[in-house]
Amino acid sequence: MPEYRLENLQKELVSILNGKIERAAREAQLILMHSLDCDELWLMMHKEEVIQNADEIIKKAHRRSKNEPLEYITNSVSFYSQEFFIDYGALIPRPETELLIDEVLNRIDDKNSALTFTEVGVGSGIISIVLAQHLPNAKFIAVDISENALKIARENIKRFGLEDRIELRHGSLLEPVGEKIDFLVSNPPYIANDAPLETNLSYEPQNALFGGEIGDEIIQELLIEFLSRDINWFCCEMGYDQRDKIVNFLNNKNFEKLDFYKDLSGFDRGFTLKARDE
Ligand SMILES: C[S@@+](CC[C@H](N)C(=O)[O-])C[C@H]1O[C@@H](n2cnc3c(N)ncnc32)[C@H](O)[C@@H]1O
């Protein structure tokens, strides 16, 4: 391996990425910043620096050139202005899921109340973790069908020191939860099994993406659970085209209020359902 100075290494990364992915120069910068644990200013000020582990960094650029998500290459993802650990086995958190968190928080007047939450499909843990940070007296039971996802969630829960507030349970839907809960929250898989996917999505766990033949089967099962148990609220992310099915399903059912919210592109993205006070 030839000796690389930062400036040459940066050029090499850009040439590996050029024509393969969009924003090659920016992505090269991101790979460098993560690998060297530095910021943009440092990169600009140290162009002559000799880089010791250049071969490792070049390997990362080759992985990225095949459309492997940067988050899996760097084991890092930004969500709600914080850095979380991420790896194969859990879905890469999407920016629109921040809206689901805001929807939940907007429903809670007293942020200090001792609410009990269950999250179905915890994945990397981002939803329960951010909610726990904003609701200091709330407790969480976070369920996932995937042991690999639970491992990643455990790592993040430890990183943020929330082991005593978020309990992880392995299982399907609400099956491992017998207790009374106030809030059910979920970003379930909601894509139809046969939907064509972009290449970068093929790196993500399939059971985090596909919700059944039609796509909304898991959402329907969660609605049934919500209606048959004594749960006050259900906040859920959904596909942009699933609103009518949800409205039809809830027609004639006993609940107080159903509100949908849109994502930043103006597409329907989720709903909040409130149970009738008995
Ligand atoms: C769309 S991902 C959401 C992950 C994370 N909450 C987020 O928002 O980034 C859906 C998660 O649901 C889990 N899952 C799929 N089917 C499930 C089931 N029947 N019961 C519990 N979890 C399930 C998947 O393993 C995956 O981690």
Ligand as a Chemical Component Dictionary entry (heavy atoms), coordinates in Angstrom:
data_LIG
# 
_chem_comp.id                   LIG 
_chem_comp.type                 NON-POLYMER 
_chem_comp.pdbx_formal_charge   0 
_chem_comp.three_letter_code    LIG 
# 
loop_
_chem_comp_atom.comp_id 
_chem_comp_atom.atom_id 
_chem_comp_atom.alt_atom_id 
_chem_comp_atom.type_symbol 
_chem_comp_atom.charge 
_chem_comp_atom.model_Cartn_x 
_chem_comp_atom.model_Cartn_y 
_chem_comp_atom.model_Cartn_z 
_chem_comp_atom.pdbx_ordinal 
LIG C1  C1  C 0  -39.625 -0.974 10.442 1  
LIG S1  S1  S 1  -38.608 -1.774 11.666 2  
LIG C2  C2  C 0  -38.636 -0.519 12.916 3  
LIG C3  C3  C 0  -37.422 -0.506 13.767 4  
LIG C4  C4  C 0  -37.302 0.723  14.691 5  
LIG N1  N1  N 0  -38.393 0.787  15.628 6  
LIG C5  C5  C 0  -37.267 2.001  13.865 7  
LIG O1  O1  O 0  -38.261 2.729  13.838 8  
LIG O2  O2  O -1 -36.237 2.258  13.218 9  
LIG C6  C6  C 0  -39.731 -2.997 12.245 10 
LIG C7  C7  C 0  -39.221 -3.912 13.358 11 
LIG O3  O3  O 0  -40.297 -4.828 13.677 12 
LIG C8  C8  C 0  -39.762 -6.117 13.936 13 
LIG N2  N2  N 0  -40.853 -7.082 13.719 14 
LIG C9  C9  C 0  -41.290 -7.618 12.548 15 
LIG N3  N3  N 0  -42.342 -8.428 12.780 16 
LIG C10 C10 C 0  -42.570 -8.400 14.128 17 
LIG C11 C11 C 0  -43.513 -9.035 14.987 18 
LIG N4  N4  N 0  -44.449 -9.848 14.512 19 
LIG N5  N5  N 0  -43.452 -8.794 16.319 20 
LIG C12 C12 C 0  -42.489 -7.963 16.836 21 
LIG N6  N6  N 0  -41.575 -7.338 16.053 22 
LIG C13 C13 C 0  -41.611 -7.548 14.733 23 
LIG C14 C14 C 0  -38.588 -6.230 12.971 24 
LIG O4  O4  O 0  -37.668 -7.206 13.419 25 
LIG C15 C15 C 0  -38.037 -4.800 12.999 26 
LIG O5  O5  O 0  -37.037 -4.667 13.984 27 
# 
loop_
_chem_comp_bond.comp_id 
_chem_comp_bond.atom_id_1 
_chem_comp_bond.atom_id_2 
_chem_comp_bond.value_order 
_chem_comp_bond.pdbx_ordinal 
LIG C1  S1  SING 1  
LIG S1  C2  SING 2  
LIG S1  C6  SING 3  
LIG C2  C3  SING 4  
LIG C3  C4  SING 5  
LIG C4  N1  SING 6  
LIG C4  C5  SING 7  
LIG C5  O1  DOUB 8  
LIG C5  O2  SING 9  
LIG C6  C7  SING 10 
LIG C7  O3  SING 11 
LIG C7  C15 SING 12 
LIG O3  C8  SING 13 
LIG C8  N2  SING 14 
LIG C8  C14 SING 15 
LIG N2  C9  SING 16 
LIG N2  C13 SING 17 
LIG C9  N3  DOUB 18 
LIG N3  C10 SING 19 
LIG C10 C11 SING 20 
LIG C10 C13 DOUB 21 
LIG C11 N4  SING 22 
LIG C11 N5  DOUB 23 
LIG N5  C12 SING 24 
LIG C12 N6  DOUB 25 
LIG N6  C13 SING 26 
LIG C14 O4  SING 27 
LIG C14 C15 SING 28 
LIG C15 O5  SING 29 
# 
